Amino acid sequence: MLRVSTATTRIGRQVRPRASRHHQARYHLRVIGTKVLRLRAFGGLWVEQSGAVSEAGPRPRPLALLAILAAGGGGSNGVSRDRVLGILWPESDPEKARHALSQTLYSLRRDLGAEVVLSTPDLRLDARQITSDVADFRAAVAAKNWSEAAALYVGPFLDGFYLADAPEFERWAEAERAALGAHGIRALELLAKESAALGRREESAEYWRRLTRLDPVNARTTLSYMEALVALGDRTAALAHGKSYAELIRREFDAEPDQTVGRLMARLRDVDSSTTSRAAFAHVTDAPTPVVSQPSSDASATADQAGSSDRHEIPRPASRPAPHACSCAGAPQFSPPVLSVYSQSRRSPFGR
């Protein structure tokens, strides 16, 4: 059972109890009050108010009309009715097309609860009732406010939005998408390069990452993003992104990735391989080497005198020629040295 509070909110032209926070989302779009609606056309197409998106709202064709007016009717300019009819109802009889436009305008007033479209004599959005990210983006680009433009450009224009039985609308949307996308990419690239020049490497890498998300098969932005990751000291992430790019190119286009990306990946692998080898060599050479100290002649003599009772002297064997030595007269004779075996209390350092 839906629980509601006693407070009321005007929804369209009706007044009804406001739902609890668990069910409030479905009404957000239709809440009018004194706040201005916002049309979002980058990364999709929807209407929101105060950051809240409604599950219900205008149907696709009224939304398409809002997008046309937002993209083509910036400032005090508007879009002619004939232009709108040619985009949304190009195959319809003129009289039927005008009637369909009137029905669409009525649908917007009903769904949004406000007169968001002004009909003087061209069609344009009423900025007092609804704003759009597209209009703000065009203004930021005109003013060369690249930070504002990059913040607004969160995705391609009308990304994923499709209008059935409207090929002319699809052609118009594709042209607008390309033009707006060029400005958005330019803004992001300028900010990425500026951040790198100022030493803000993490910020620069984030801009390049956004560019790779917008165009994942672009070799130039892929290379720049990998280089930004290397500048941050994250060669592992750079290699991982290069591998993902290569796999995408092979899967989608059945082709080999760009050679510049491949060469950078090869250099990074060589660096990792040489670093691993140096680390292994340093681990071996840094290991402590056991030192075996041999007793000096004086220490040996002292030990022989002090520990004479603790050792047993092996009798010296009779002299005999050493192997490979000549036993002829006048030839040198080799005698084995005297060996001493120490007791357990004074064991030889050589383990004998």
Summary of the structure (lengths in Angstrom):
residues: 352
radius of gyration: 42.0
end to end distance: 93.0
largest distance: 138.4
contacts: 942
relative contact order: 0.06
helix: 52%
strand: 12%
